[in-house]
Amino acid sequence: MIKRSSVRIAKERLEALVTSDRVHCKPKEYDLICHELYRTLSKYMEITKEDFQVCITRSAIHIQLTGEEH
């Protein structure tokens, strides 16, 4: 298991807080949504939490896997 740096963890927490404010939900609810998306996709794809990123706005949910480009 790869240990995540404290800088990356802090950045992820800040992003979650800002995003949750934009979509009018609590940070805990945002984390639960992201976790549920990860759990669901990991049933069908071989992914790790480190490779999985979610961006939620009022009008869309974007999921990006490491190595993918927009």
Secondary structure, DSSP 4 states (H G I P E B T S, - for coil): -PPPPHHHHHHHHHHHHHHHHHTT--HHHHHHHHHHHHHHHHTTS---GGGEEEEE-SS-EEEEETT---
